[in-house]
Amino acid sequence: MKAVVYKGPNEVAVEEVPDAKIERPTDVLVRITATNICGSDLHMYEGRTDFAVGRTFGHENMGEVIEVGNGVDAVKVGELVVLPFNISCGFCKNCERGFTNYCMTTQPDPVGAGAAYGFAGMGPYPGGQAQMLRVPYGDNNCLRLGEDAVEKQNDYVMLSDIFPTGYHATEMAGVMPGDTVVIYGAGPVGLMAALSATIKGASKVWVVDRRPDRLALAEQIGAIAVDDSKTDPVQFVLDQTKGIGADRGCECVGYQAHDPQGTEDPAMTLNRLIQSVRITGGIGVVGVFLPADPGGFDENAKQGKLAIDYGLQWLKGQSMGSGQCPVKKYNRQLRDLIAVGKAKPSWIVSHEVPLSKAVDAYKNFGDRNDGWTKVILKPE
């Protein structure tokens, strides 16, 4: 089958790889119909992680079930399904508590937890930027879709990661109706956090970024765009809240945050949130941070150590939640919002590209070229 294969920093290729197949009775085999390029793929694409050359990318996947193992009961051949990027068993201690993002069964490292398709440090599983994908524990990991699945494919594929992840940021921040919310990062996850805050009834949502194309998308759903290359975002939020600060904040950038001049500072967005969220407010952090970053700008950053304003955060009594999203916790309810037309996450999609054109898509997305906000790859 054809798949997007990592060849080294800033290089991928579409190559023939061995066909995905059923390996265990609980497996499901899916013919991929839509698979996204994610911002977190770029950490690996750019060589900032230990992703092995020859592995396949792709953790945002949906498609048609073409085969099931004899231990699969609920999922049927012919159904369209969307797959959480978390690969979870459903029965370990963490899964039973709802933390499918920290499954202890699917992660082979005995001191680790959490697995994903085509992702560094999250197990040996191939990614879904390919024509087919093996889904372990298929009954647990496949979310079945309704009759509108083909028509709304570009919406439903967002349930694999970014829509639930944006929603998770607002959950950890504690967003409630009437709250004011500041979101740092207008990439796909930040835009999904803005959509989620709007769905939850936030009274005002600010989205901080410096990319005009992304800020324009935020404005399309009623958010207030804040260009931090022209405006101090902390002071802007304080000015609009009589000096009090936003009720809630979401970090949707991660450890490769940098200022408008291009200087990398992994603590920048966290510190801005601590400064711009009110006393006793809540912060949700879904941007990726790592315990080791060999490409970090100093020795502390290389060890995942950040100089955050913890004294101020403590003094303000802010709560802060962090970590990857347990997609299964939210994907069913978000699916139903899409089904009835109350959420349309595909408004951020800028490009639908054949799988065969993935090399160009990665280059444009990786170079942050204007207009390349969200890319869906579609195998022929």
C-alpha positions in Angstrom: 0.0 0.0 0.0 1.0 3.6 -0.4 2.0 5.6 2.8 3.7 8.8 3.9 7.1 7.7 5.1 9.5 9.8 7.2 12.9 10.2 5.5 14.7 12.6 7.9 14.3 16.2 8.9 12.0 18.1 6.6 11.7 15.2 4.2 8.9 12.7 3.6 8.1 10.4 0.7 5.0 8.5 -0.5 6.2 5.0 -0.8 5.1 1.4 -1.0 5.0 -0.2 2.4 3.7 -3.6 3.6 -0.1 -3.8 3.6 -1.8 -3.2 7.0 -3.5 -6.4 8.1 -5.4 -8.1 11.0 -2.9 -9.3 13.5 -5.0 -10.0 16.5 -8.7 -11.1 17.0 -9.6 -7.7 18.4 -8.2 -5.8 15.4 -10.2 -3.9 12.8 -8.8 -3.1 9.3 -9.8 0.3 7.9 -9.5 1.7 4.4 -8.5 5.3 5.0 -10.7 7.9 3.3 -9.4 11.0 5.1 -6.3 11.6 7.2 -5.1 15.0 8.4 -1.7 16.6 8.7 -1.5 17.8 12.3 0.7 20.6 13.8 2.2 18.0 16.1 3.3 16.0 13.0 5.6 18.9 12.3 7.6 18.4 15.5 8.6 15.0 14.0 8.8 16.2 10.4 11.3 18.9 11.4 13.5 16.5 13.4 12.7 17.8 16.9 11.9 14.3 18.1 13.2 10.8 17.9 10.8 9.6 15.2 12.5 6.8 13.3 13.3 7.1 9.6 11.1 4.8 7.7 8.0 5.1 10.0 4.6 6.2 8.7 3.0 9.5 9.9 -0.7 10.0 10.6 -2.7 10.1 13.8 -5.9 11.9 12.6 -7.7 9.2 10.7 -11.1 8.0 9.5 -12.3 5.5 6.9 -14.3 2.4 6.0 -14.1 -0.9 7.8 -13.0 -3.6 5.3 -12.2 -6.4 7.7 -12.7 -7.3 11.4 -11.0 -9.9 13.6 -13.1 -12.7 15.0 -13.0 -11.1 18.5 -14.8 -7.9 17.3 -18.5 -7.7 18.2 -19.8 -4.2 17.5 -18.0 -2.9 14.5 -19.1 -4.2 11.1 -17.6 -4.3 7.7 -18.8 -1.4 5.6 -19.2 1.0 8.4 -17.5 4.4 8.3 -15.6 5.1 11.5 -13.4 7.8 13.0 -10.4 6.8 15.1 -9.2 8.6 18.3 -5.5 9.3 17.9 -5.1 7.6 21.4 -4.9 3.8 21.0 -6.5 2.4 24.1 -7.5 -1.0 25.4 -10.5 0.1 27.4 -9.8 -2.2 30.4 -6.6 -1.0 32.1 -6.7 1.1 35.3 -6.3 4.4 33.4 -8.8 3.5 30.7 -11.4 2.5 33.3 -11.0 5.9 34.9 -11.5 7.6 31.5 -7.9 8.4 30.8 -7.6 6.6 27.5 -4.9 9.1 26.7 -2.7 7.2 29.2 -3.5 3.6 28.4 -1.1 1.2 30.1 -1.8 -1.7 27.8 -1.0 -0.3 24.4 2.2 1.5 25.5 5.1 -1.0 25.5 7.3 1.0 27.9 6.5 -0.5 31.3 7.0 2.9 33.0 5.1 4.9 30.4 1.5 5.2 29.4 -0.4 6.4 26.3 -0.1 5.2 22.6 -0.9 6.7 19.3 -0.7 6.0 15.5 2.5 7.2 13.9 3.8 9.3 16.8 7.2 9.5 18.5 7.4 7.8 21.9 3.9 6.5 21.7 4.4 2.9 20.7 5.3 1.1 17.5 2.0 1.7 15.7 2.1 2.8 12.0 0.3 6.0 11.1 -2.8 6.3 9.0 -1.4 8.6 6.3 -1.7 5.5 4.1 -4.3 3.5 2.2 -5.1 1.2 5.1 -4.7 1.2 8.9 -4.8 -1.6 11.4 -6.8 -0.5 14.5 -6.1 -2.4 17.7 -9.0 -3.1 20.1 -11.4 -2.1 17.3 -14.6 -2.2 19.3 -13.1 0.3 21.8 -11.3 2.6 19.3 -13.7 2.9 16.4 -16.4 5.6 16.7 -19.1 4.6 14.2 -20.7 7.4 12.1 -24.1 7.9 10.7 -25.6 8.1 7.2 -24.1 11.6 6.7 -20.5 10.4 7.2 -19.5 10.8 3.5 -21.2 14.2 3.2 -19.6 15.5 6.4 -16.3 13.6 6.2 -14.2 16.8 6.5 -16.1 17.5 9.8 -16.0 14.0 11.3 -12.3 13.5 10.6 -11.6 16.3 13.1 -13.0 14.1 15.8 -9.8 12.0 15.6 -7.8 14.7 17.5 -8.2 18.4 17.1 -11.8 19.0 17.9 -11.8 16.9 21.1 -8.3 18.4 22.0 -9.6 21.9 21.7 -12.6 21.0 23.7 -10.4 19.3 26.3 -8.5 22.6 26.7 -11.7 24.4 27.6 -12.7 21.6 30.0 -9.4 21.7 31.9 -9.7 25.5 32.0 -13.2 25.2 33.4 -15.0 27.2 30.7 -18.7 27.9 31.7 -21.4 30.0 30.1 -20.7 33.7 30.3 -16.9 33.3 30.8 -14.3 35.3 29.1 -11.6 33.1 27.5 -8.2 33.9 26.0 -6.6 31.4 23.7 -3.0 31.5 22.8 -2.4 30.0 19.3 -4.7 30.1 16.3 -3.6 26.9 14.7 -6.1 24.2 14.2 -6.3 23.2 17.9 -6.5 26.8 19.1 -9.3 27.4 16.6 -11.1 24.3 17.9 -10.7 25.6 21.4 -12.3 28.9 20.3 -15.2 26.9 18.7 -15.6 24.9 21.8 -15.6 27.9 24.1 -18.3 29.5 21.8 -20.4 26.3 21.9 -20.1 26.4 25.7 -21.5 29.9 25.8 -18.4 32.0 26.5 -19.3 35.7 26.5 -16.1 36.8 24.8 -13.2 34.8 23.2 -9.8 36.3 22.3 -7.5 34.4 20.1 -3.8 35.4 20.1 -1.6 34.7 17.0 0.2 36.6 14.3 -0.8 34.7 11.2 -3.5 36.8 9.4 -5.1 33.8 7.7 -5.6 32.0 11.0 -6.8 35.1 12.8 -9.3 35.6 10.0 -10.7 32.1 10.7 -11.1 32.9 14.4 -13.1 36.0 13.5 -15.4 33.9 11.4 -16.8 32.3 14.5 -17.1 35.6 16.5 -13.7 35.5 18.3 -11.6 38.6 18.8 -8.4 38.3 16.9 -5.3 39.6 18.7 -2.1 40.0 16.6 0.8 39.8 19.0 3.2 41.3 16.5 1.3 44.5 16.7 -0.3 44.4 20.2 0.8 43.3 23.7 -1.8 40.5 24.2 -1.6 40.5 28.0 -2.3 44.2 28.2 -5.0 43.9 25.5 -6.9 41.4 27.6 -6.4 43.3 30.8 -7.6 46.5 29.2 -10.8 44.7 28.0 -11.5 43.2 31.4 -10.9 46.4 33.6 -7.6 45.1 34.7 -9.0 41.8 36.1 -8.0 39.4 33.3 -9.9 36.6 31.4 -11.8 34.1 33.4 -10.2 31.2 31.5 -7.2 30.6 29.3 -6.1 27.9 26.8 -2.5 27.1 25.7 -2.6 25.7 22.2 1.0 26.4 21.0 3.4 24.2 22.9 7.2 24.1 23.4 8.1 25.6 20.0 6.5 28.9 20.9 8.4 31.9 19.7 8.0 35.7 19.7 7.3 37.8 16.6 11.0 38.2 15.9 11.4 34.4 15.7 13.2 33.9 19.1 12.0 30.6 20.5 10.8 30.7 24.1 8.9 27.5 25.3 7.6 29.3 28.4 6.3 32.4 26.6 2.6 31.4 26.1 2.4 29.8 29.6 3.7 33.0 31.2 1.3 35.2 29.1 -1.6 33.1 30.3 -0.6 33.3 33.9 -0.4 37.1 33.5 -3.6 37.5 31.5 -5.9 35.1 33.4 -7.6 36.5 36.5 -7.1 35.5 40.1 -8.6 32.1 40.7 -9.1 31.6 37.0 -8.4 28.4 35.1 -5.8 27.4 32.4 -5.9 24.4 30.1 -2.7 23.4 28.4 -2.9 21.1 25.3 0.1 22.4 23.4 2.8 19.7 23.3 5.6 19.9 25.9 8.3 17.3 26.1 10.6 16.0 28.9 13.5 16.3 26.5 14.0 18.5 23.5 17.5 18.2 22.0 16.8 21.1 19.7 15.9 23.4 22.6 17.5 26.9 22.7 19.3 26.4 26.1 20.3 23.6 28.4 17.1 23.8 30.5 14.9 23.7 27.4 16.8 20.7 26.1 15.7 18.9 29.3 12.1 20.1 29.2 12.6 22.6 32.0 10.8 25.9 31.6 11.1 29.2 33.5 7.5 29.8 34.2 6.1 32.4 36.5 5.0 29.9 39.1 5.2 32.4 42.0 2.6 34.6 40.2 0.5 31.6 39.3 0.5 30.4 42.9 -0.2 33.9 44.2 -3.2 34.2 41.9 -4.6 30.8 42.9 -5.0 29.7 39.3 -5.8 26.1 38.4 -3.9 24.5 35.6 -4.7 21.3 33.7 -2.4 19.8 31.2 -1.8 16.8 29.0 -3.0 15.0 25.9 -6.7 14.7 25.3 -8.6 11.5 26.1 -10.5 11.7 22.8 -13.1 9.0 23.7 -14.3 11.2 26.6 -15.7 13.7 24.1 -15.8 12.3 20.6 -19.3 10.8 20.8 -21.0 14.0 22.0 -19.1 16.2 19.6 -20.0 13.8 16.8 -23.7 14.4 17.6 -23.2 18.2 17.5 -21.8 17.8 14.0 -24.7 15.5 13.0 -27.4 18.0 13.9 -25.5 21.0 12.4 -24.5 22.7 15.7 -20.8 22.3 15.0 -18.9 22.5 11.7 -15.2 22.1 12.4 -14.3 21.8 8.8 -14.5 25.6 8.4 -10.7 25.6 9.1 -9.9 23.2 6.2 -7.8 25.0 3.6 -6.6 22.1 1.4 -7.8 18.7 0.4 -4.8 16.9 -1.2 -4.4 13.4 -2.7 -2.1 11.2 -0.7 0.2 11.2 -3.7 0.8 14.9 -3.2 1.7 14.6 0.5 5.3 15.7 0.0 4.2 19.2 -1.3 1.5 19.4 1.4 4.0 18.8 4.1 6.4 21.4 2.7 3.7 24.1 2.4 2.3 23.3 5.8 5.7 23.0 7.4 6.8 26.3 5.9 3.7 27.9 7.4 2.8 29.3 3.9 -0.1 31.7 3.8 -3.4 30.0 3.6 -2.2 26.5 4.6 -4.2 26.2 7.9 -5.5 22.6 7.8 -4.7 19.9 5.3 -6.6 16.7 4.7 -4.9 14.0 2.7 -7.3 11.7 0.8 -5.9 8.4 -0.6 -7.0 7.8 -4.1 
